Amino acid sequence: MNIPENLKYTKEHEWIRTEKTDDGLVAYVGITDFAQGELGEIVYVEVETVGETIGKDEVFGTVEAVKTTSDLYLPVEGEILEFNPALDESEGDNPALLNEDPYGDGWIVKIAIADESHLTDLLEASSYQDLIS
Amino acid sequence: MSTEVKKTALYDVHVKAGAKMVPFAGYMMPVSYEGIIDEHMAVRERAGLFDVSHMGEFVISGAGAKDLLQYVTTNNVSRLTVGQAQYSCLPNDKGGVVDDLIVYCMDDTDGSEEYLLVVNASNIQKDWDWISSQNRFGAKMEDRSEQTGLLALQGPKAEKILQSLTDVELSEIKFYHFTNGNIGHITDVIISATGYTGAGGFELYVDNRHLDDLWYMLLKAGEEHGLVPTGLGARDTLRLEKAYCLYGNDLDDETSPIEAGLGWIVKTKKGDFISKDTFAQQKEDGCAKKLVGFKLSDRRVPRKGYEIKNQNGDVIGVVTSGTMSPCLDQPIGMGYIYTDRWPSSDTIWISTGRKDLDAEIVKLPFV
């Protein structure tokens, strides 16, 4: 099971990767390798919250797999800056990227983090490993 | 009933093949090997091999067997000849469905009749108890679920693959008929022209001791025809494209077969059977709800339990099955709409709880 050390994780199987930029702290959010494996083939990703500020653990989108539907929860409070155009039906329309490259090209949203201190509540790779094993 | 999760005789074979295993109806079953969509398309275009050994098998035999089955099932058992099978259901005494099943006629000689009943895995104990409780006809009952393996070889190439392994003239087995024969070195296989995919093919009943031999023999013979192992995930998307009911979703103890669109297996003129009067009245006067199929224009997928609404946002029914159709590349679903809230047009809305999705009632099957 692929669980990169440089990411933080939630119990709902999202990951977050932060980046310091000139505009402040931004982050990429996606679902874990474990999550994509459990869901199976992902056929649609819906994110209709771009431009909105979403609270920690609140729903920012939905993933449709063949067999099941799963909501996406934001790991920390933040503003949704961008929905990955490679997944978006009206652009790349390639939701299978979540299966193929969950930590890379399959990132789901880019967000601006409201409060950096919220990151400390999240799971480290080793704790996430314990959670799913 | 035991809460222990059982394994079919092929459990290790599936794990070795890299299948994703999930608990289903008390068994660890393969949901997919390489991916549901690829497996689905393999069955529609070439062939797929399913292990469905979790299904239950009862043998009902001896004097009274036919009378018992006429009373506990809705279809007309007396119309069956040896070598013929029949889709049917077991009604309860409130006009609902205990289970849906296939009845195979092995012997119809009066006094020494023999029928094989194939029932849903999740209902084995319930069906057994129900049929037993109705057996005032003195029929012998035997539960062979534990020793019987079942493989479904489905798809347009199924006949060619199977024919390379048997002397039985497969093209002579009509739909919903069966014969007993050899496949390779394995004797005494029930070769049945039935299935749950709408893609054609055969279901093969064999003693569990021979199940892995049969599995590998078929996969090898099918290699050149593009045969692949297929899991329960594809089985569900395949059956839903053909609008076949799934017990626990589209059929249950509270739903009548007439409501489910299965009036064709309810023979109200055949003589007495359980809930006959209720069904006769529903055929005459209509039902409280009716199963419909619908397609969505959005990419969101309808799921069991989502509400169906009309243009005013009033709840008019509920979704019982839904998926992304691999053949149509579009979300499809089935559900019940209450007759007294029937919408004025074919446009309905499917509510995810947060959002209402446009849908259109369509004729079934979808594919």
Chai-1 contact restraints between the chains, C-beta under 6 A:
chainA,res_idxA,chainB,res_idxB,connection_type,confidence,min_distance_angstrom,max_distance_angstrom,comment,restraint_id
A,E41,B,G35,contact,1.0,0.0,6.0,A-B,restraint_1
A,E41,B,I36,contact,1.0,0.0,6.0,A-B,restraint_2
A,E41,B,I37,contact,1.0,0.0,6.0,A-B,restraint_3
A,V43,B,M324,contact,1.0,0.0,6.0,A-B,restraint_4
A,Y44,B,R299,contact,1.0,0.0,6.0,A-B,restraint_5
A,E64,B,V301,contact,1.0,0.0,6.0,A-B,restraint_6
A,V66,B,I36,contact,1.0,0.0,6.0,A-B,restraint_7
A,V66,B,M324,contact,1.0,0.0,6.0,A-B,restraint_8
A,K67,B,G233,contact,1.0,0.0,6.0,A-B,restraint_9
A,T69,B,R303,contact,1.0,0.0,6.0,A-B,restraint_10
